[in-house]
């Protein structure tokens, strides 16, 4: 097996460990005395819904609505799948969110609300609170995504501007609530995944206003007045820990980044390669994280410290990119371009960085790969790697080298998967 295929197969092992069709069935709750309503949102929501239908006990009523990004649909029969925009919301997501909320309001105490949530749900359940228009919500979201704010910070704002997120979906239900969640955040906190539709929200309006100011988010005077009024009066606040409404609510994490990294590590060990998991909670600017990873790879390559090659350095989490240029490329491509520059063509060092959902940022690739001759090939192609990195144009760099990894939507999401292979 060549090195590129080794990297790609390790990525497939990581994604396979978070496959909803494999992991959902063993976590299904018992059917209630009444009806079961399935609602969900996220990149894995449709695949999760398919798994529920395939394994739900015969003779027990089941219906519902799940929202997933465009091209992430999956065949279902009794559960409606609606596709909407991600990461910036659209009218499809707004209509779906309102339909979900209306369905939940109809539940009775003997019924069950079965929630299926994964990363991406925040933008898909996009019905804004009174006084905030969808266009304003879209503008705020776009700016936050480009600001360098962490996903947790972005979600603090989104939870407060939504009628569904931040525990508000659970608050609308008279029935018991049981949520199955595929985690795409570093702390596996249900309040952060898909902005926690059925989880207590510890954040406040004061934090929202602070983030708007910190990241210089442009907002209309009318919308700012709504935020300030809610802060002043406590209006439209999200439900908090200790609220009685959460007594009959269960949020269960069924897949995490750690599980996927462990699957990749086992894959490499089976091929006689030492595996070192650097962590599943790595955050920070993608280009800076890459430089630190390059230093570790160089230490192993030159000094066999802490392990003698071959070694696979595996990591997960969610880096950020503060966009200052005009190019294209997600955080994984930016990580790799910075890594290639930092390694400087170091012999026998290869790497892959991909988002487990199959989409690196807003582009069509999952990520990319680098090889020891990446910089040499770039020079021959007339490219300046440093200039492209400065322009946030890593996509163009790897596209011209034919080193993009394109998988299409994987219909799951446990965040980023990175591996540096020191042979």
N, C-alpha and C positions, 0 to 999 in steps of 0.2 A: 504494500500500500504506500503510495507517495505521500509526502508531507501535507500537501493541500487536502487530499482526501481524508487524511487523519484528522485534520482540523475540522473539516466539514462534518465528519461522522461524529466527532465529539459534540458538536453543536446539535446534531440530530438527537443524540442521547440526552442532552440537557432539555431540549424541547419535549421529547417523548415522556420525560418524567413528570411533565405538567399537562399531559394530554387529558382534557376533560372526559373523554370517552372511557378512559381507564380509571380515573380517580373519583369521579362523581358517584358511581353506583354504591360504593361501600359507605358513603356518608349520608345517604338518603334517610330522612326521618320516617316514622310510622305514619300512615294515612290518618287523618282526623275522622271524627264522627260525621262531620259535615263535608263541605267541598274544599278543594285545594286550588288556590290561585298561585300560579307561578309568575313572578315578575323578575326582571333582571336587566342588567346593562353592563356592557363592557365588550372587549375584544373576544372574550371566551364565552359570552352569554348564549349565543345560538348553539354552539357545540354542547354547552352544559344543558341547555333545554332539550336537545336531542337525546342526550344520555338519560335525562330524567324520564322522558317518554318511553325510552326503550326498557327501563327497569322499574317503572312505577307499577305497583300491584294491580292486576286486572280486576275490574269491577269497582274501582274507586275513581270518582269524578276528578278530572284534571283539565284545567284550562289556564290561559295566561297570555302575557305579552312580555317579550324581551326586546331590547334595543341593542343593536350592534353596529359597528362602523360599516360603511359601504364595502362590499366584497367580502364581508365576514359572515354572511348568512350560512345557514345549515338547514337541511330538510327536517321539517317538523310537521305534525298533523294537528294536534289540539292546542298547541302553544303558538301564538302569532309571533313571527319574527319581523321586526321593522328595522330597516337600515337607515342610518343617519350620519351626519358629519362628525369627524374627529380629526384634530383636537379642538377645532373651533366649531361651536354649535351652529345648527341651522333650524329651519322651520319644521323639518321632519322630526328632529329630536324634541323640539318644543311640543309638537302635537302628540308624540309618543309619550312624553313625560306626563302630559295632562291626562291622557287615556289611562296610563298606569295608575295615577292618583285617583281617578274616578272609580276604577275597578276596585282598588283597595278600600275605598270608602264604603263599598257595598258589602264587605265581608261581615259575617256574624261571629259571635263568640265561639261557636262549635267548628268554625272553619280553620283553615291553615293558610298562612301566607308564606310561601316558599320562595326565598330570595336567591338569585343567582348573580353574583357580582364579581367583576374582575376589573383590571386596569382599563381605563378608557371610559368608564361609566360616567365620570363627572361631566363631560361635554355632551353625552348622549341624553342625559336627564336634565334638559336645559330650560325648563319652564321657569322664567324669572319671577321674582317677588313683585308685588304691586309697586308701581312707580319706576321700575327698571324695564326698559324695552329689550327685546332680543338683540337689536342692533347695538345697543350699548353694551350688553353682555358680550357680544362677539368682539367688540373693540377692546374691552378690558382684557378678555382672554388672550387675544393676539399680543397685546403689549406685555402681559405677564410672561407669556411663553418665550419672548425675545429678551426678557430683562435679566436673565440669570437667576431668577427666583427658584427656590427648590419646589418640588412638586407638593410638599406639605404646605408651603406658604401659598402657592397658587390655589390649593384646595380650600384653605381658610377663606379666601375671598369667594370662591365658587359656591361653597356651602351656604354662605350667608345671602348670596344673590339668587338662590334656587328655592322653589317651593317643595322640592322633593329630597334634596340632599341634607346632610348633617343631622340625620335622625328623624327628619320630618316624615319620611315614608312610614316608618314604624309608628309614629304618632297618629297617623291617619287610620290605623288598623284596629278594629275591635277583636280580631282573631289573634291567635298565637303566631309568632313570627320565628321562622327558622331559616337562617341565611347560610349558604355555602359560598365561600369566598376564595378566589385564587389571587394571591397577593403579588402586587407589583411594587411594593414600597419596602424600604430598607428595614423598617421596624415591625412589619407585619401587623400594623395597628388597623383594626377594622374601621376606625374613624377616618383613616386616610385613604383607604382603598375605594375607588369610585366615589370619593368624598363621603363615605359612610352613610348611605341612605337609611340604614336601620341601626346606627350606632350612636351613642352619646357623643356630643361634640364639645370638647373643652374650650374651643376658641371663642372669641368675642368680637363684637362690633369695633371695640377699641383697637384690636389687632388688625382688623380689616382696614381701618382708616390709616393705621401706622404703615401697613404694607403699601397702600396706594401712594402714600407720601414717600416712603423709602425708595421705591422703584420708579418714582416720577411718572405714574400712570395718568395719562390724560383722560379726564372724565368730565361730562357735561355738568354745568352748574345745577341743573335740575336733579340729576342722579346723585351728585355729591350731597345735595340737600336731603335726599331720601336717606342716604347712609348716615348722615349726621343726626337726623331726626330719630332714626332707629337706635342709634347709639345713646342719644339723650334720654329716650323714653324706655328703652329696652324692647321696643317693638320688633316683630319678626325675628326674635332671637331663637337660636337653635336649642333643642332640648339637651339638658346636661346629665352627667352621671348622677345617679340617685333619684332621677325622675321615676315615679311609679310606673310610667308607661313601659319601661324596659324590663319589668318583672317577667313578662312572658315573651322575651326576645332573646334568641340565641344567635350569636355570630360565630361561625366555625370556619377557621382557615384550613383549607384542604390541600393547598399546594403553595410552596414557597420557593424563592430563589435558592435557598440552601439545599433543598432536595435536588434541584436540577444541577447545581454545582457538584454535589456528591455523586450524581449519576455520571457526570462527565469525568470526574476523578477516577471512578471505578472503570470507566471505559479505557482510560490511559493506562491504568495499572494492569488491565488485561492484556495490553500490548507491551508490557515490560518497561513502562515509562513512569518514573517517580512523579507523583502528583502533589502539589502544594496549593491548598486553597488559601488565598490571601485574604479573603473575606467576602461576605455577601452584602455588605452595607457600605461599600465604597462610594463616596460622593465627592463633589468638588468639580472644578473646571476640568473638562475632558483633557485638554492639552497639558495641564499641570499633573494630573494623575498619570498620564502617559509617561512623562519624564521620570516620575518616581518608579514606575514599573520598569522602565528601561535601565535604571540603575541596578535594580535587583537582577535583571537578566544578564547584565554585564558582569556582575559579581559571580554569578554561576558559571558563565562562559569562560571567564578568565581564571577564576580561582577555585572552582568547584565548591563554592560556599553559598548556602549551607548544604547543598547536595551536588553530587557529581552528575553531569548530564548523562542520559537525556532526562530533562525535567519539564513538566507542564505546570506553568504558573497560571492558576485559574482564579478568576474573580467575578463578582457580580455587584449589583447595586445600580445606581442611576447617577451618572455624571451630568453636568450642566454645560451649556454653551452660552456665553454672553455674546450675542450676535452684533458684530460691529461692521462686518463686510457685507457684500451683496451676492455672495456665492450660494451654492447649494450644498447640503450635507448635514446629516444628523450627528448626534454626539458620538456614536461609535466610529463613524468614518473620521471625524475630527480627532478622536483618540488615536486612531491608527496612523493618521498622517503625522501627528506630533510624535508618536512612538518611532516611526520610521526615521524621522529627522534626528531624534535623540539617539537612536541606535547607530546611525551613520553607516549603514551597510554591514553591521557586525555579522561575521560569518556564522552560519548554522543557527540563526535565530529567525523564527517564523511566528506569525501571530494572526489571530482572528478576533474580531469584535463584532457582535451582532445583537440586535434586539430580539428577544425570544418571541415577540409578536410578529416578526417578519417584516417590520417596517421601521427603518431608522429615521426617526423624526418625521418629516413630511415627504420623504422620498419613497421610491418604489423598491428599494433594496433593504435587506435586513441588516447589512453591514458590509464588511470587506475583509480582505486578507492582505498581509504583507509578507514578503520573502526577503532574503539577504540582498537580492539584486533590485529591490523596488526603486531605490533612488537612482541607480544606474539606468534602469529602463526609463525612468521619468526624464532624466537628462537627455537621453537619446530621442525622446518624444518631444523635446523642446519645452518641457515644463519646469517651472520654478516652484519647488515644494513649499518653501518658506512664504513666498508671495501668495500662494493659494491658501495656505493656512491662515495668513493674515486676513484674507478675504472670506474666510469661512467657506471655502469652496472645495472641501475634501471630496465631495461627490464627483466633481469633474476630474479630479486627480485619479481616482480609482476607476472611473468609467473609461478614461482613455487608456489605462493599463489593462483593461478587461479583468480587473480584480474585485469587482463588486460581487457580493453574495446576494442572489435574488431567489427567494423562496416563495413569495406570495404570502398572504395572511396565513399564519399557523393556527389561528383561532384559540390561542392561549396567550398568557402574558405573565411571566415572572421576572420581568425587567431584563437588564443587559447580561450578556454572557461574553466574557473575554478570556482568551487563553494565549499565553506566550509560550512557545515551544522552543526550548534550548536543546539542540541535538548534540 
